[in-house]
């Protein structure tokens, strides 16, 4: 993990610019508190600053004078690093992406409809950055890969409803590293980044 020097203020006052990465970490703390604690130490923040960042972000979303979702992201993240038009099936959307501390090989991406509505908001692999080699279940370590990378590596994967708007679940079969036995897993992602996996059962009904 890496962070840009001078990006944040000291933890005894709320930092400027708004540290949106703390909003991402707040949700991830539900599943990976140890990794989040390590990340906070690297950034020089305590849990109180993380909670305050999340509170302010929630207040922005619920304000009666709230701006559009894209305007909110621009207000805390600044101008996007890149903007591109993308087609998903018959639909055309705009993809905006920003770099974030901690994950130099990832980008925070927001997909918007022509009317400005946000379709998706998640972490994706940065263009040109090498992705992880995902061959067995042992390769699926927390924070190592994104939801689309797991879906491609272990196709066909079945999307499942997550427990919160920023969470996704994915059901798929993956071999064990030790003996190659195919087993059925359900992986949970927060903001598009892998958090944990559940070994559900052998993939074969006869196993």
N, C-alpha and C positions, 0 to 999 in steps of 0.2 A: 504494500500500500504506500501511497505517496501523497503528499499535500504540498501546495505551493506556499513558499515562505512569504509571510506578510499578508496572507489572504484574510486573516482573522485578527480580531482584537483580543486582549487578555480576557480570561474568563470572569473577572470580577465586574464586568459591565457587558450589557448585551452588544454583540459585535455588529459592526457595519463593514461591508454590506451584509445583508441578511444571509445567514449561513443555511441555505436550503438543505444541504447535506444532512443537517441535524433532523430535519423532518423525515428524511428517508430512514435514518437510523432509529428514530423513535418507534416506528412500526416494526423494524427488524428486531428490536430489543425483546419483543414478545417471544421470539423463537431462538434467538442467538444472543443472549445477554452478555456472554463472555466476549464474543467478537465485538460487540458494540462498546463494551468497556475499554477494550484495547484501542478501538478507533477513537473514542473520546480522549483518551490519554494522548494519542498521536496528534490530535487536533488541538489539544490544550484546553479542553472544555470539561465541565462536570455535567452530571445528569440534570441539574437544575436548569442549566442553559439549554440543554436539549428539550426539556419539557416546556420551557418558555418559548422556544422557537416553534414547537408544535402548536402551542396555544395561540400564538400570534397568527400562524398559518391558518388554523381553523377559524379564527376570528375574521380573517380576510375572506374566507370562503362563505361565511354566514352573514357578513355585513349586509344590511339592507341597501347600502350604496356600493355593493360589490361590483368590481369590474369583471369583464369577461375572463374566462379561465386563462386564455393565452396572455391577456394583459397582466394578470396576476403573476404568471411565470416570468414574463419579461421584467416586471417590476422588481423581482427578487433575484433573478438570474442574469439580468442584463440582456443585451442583444444576443440572439442565438449564434452559435459557432457556425452553423450551416442551416440552410433552408432548401428543401427540395420538394418537387411535386411527385407524388407516388400514386400508382394505381393498385387498388386491392379489389380484385374481381372487376365488377362494373363501376366501382366507385373511385373517384379521384379525391385525394386528400393532400394536405400539406404536412410535411414532416419537418419539425424544428428540433434541433439538438444542441445541447450544452455540455461542456466538460464539467466534471464534478471532482472535488478532492477525494482522496482515498483510492479511487479506481481510475487510474490514468488510461486504461485500455477500454473503458466504458464511456458511454454518453447517455445523458438523460434525454429521452426523446418524447416529444408530444406530437400526436397525430390529430389533425383538425379537419373537420368537414368544411365544405365551401361556405357554410353559414357561420363558421367560427366555433361551432361546438367541438368539444374535445372527445375524440373516439378512444384514445389510449394515451397513457402516460407511464413510461417505464424505462428501465435501464437496458441498453442494447450494446453490443460490441461496437467499438469505434471502427470506422472504415479503415481497412488496411492492418488492423491489429490482429495478431494470430489468436484464434480461439483455442479453447482447451481440447485435448484429445479425449473424447468420450467414447469408450469402448465397452466398459463394464460398469456395474453398479458402484464399484470401489472408486471410480473416477469422479463420482458425483458428490463432491465435497461442498459444504456450505460456502456461499459467496463465490464459487468457482466458475459458475456458468449461468446463462440467462435462459429464460423459458423457451425462446425460439431455438436455442442451440440444443437443448435437451429434446425438444420435439423433432428436430431434424435427425439427431443421432440415434434415436430409438423409435423411429417411425414404424407403424402408425401409432401415434400417441392420441389420447382422448382428453380434450379439455374438460375440466370440471369446475363447478362454481366454487369460488373462494369464500372465505369467512368474512371478508371485508372488501370494500371497493378497490383497494390497492393490492389485493392478494389474488393469486391464481393457483389452481391445482391442475396437475397433469397426471394421467394414468398411462402406464406404458410397461412393456416387458423389457428386461435387461438381464444379460448373463452375469453370473457371479464370477469374480476374478479367479477363485480357487479351482473350480471344477467346470465352469461354463454352463452350469445349470441355469435355465431361463426362469426368472421369477417375476412376479407382477408387483409393481411399485406404484405408489402415489406420492408425487413430489409436490411440495408447497413452495411458492415463490412470493416474495414481497417486493413490490415495485419492480417486478420482472427478474429479480435475482434469487437464485436457489437458497432456501433456508434450511429445509430438512426433507427427509424421505421416510416413508413408511413401507416396510416390507410386508405386503399384504398376504401373498400366498404363492405357491408354485404356479408358473404360467400355464403348465399343462394340467388339465382337469384330471388326468390319470396319475400325476406325480404324487 
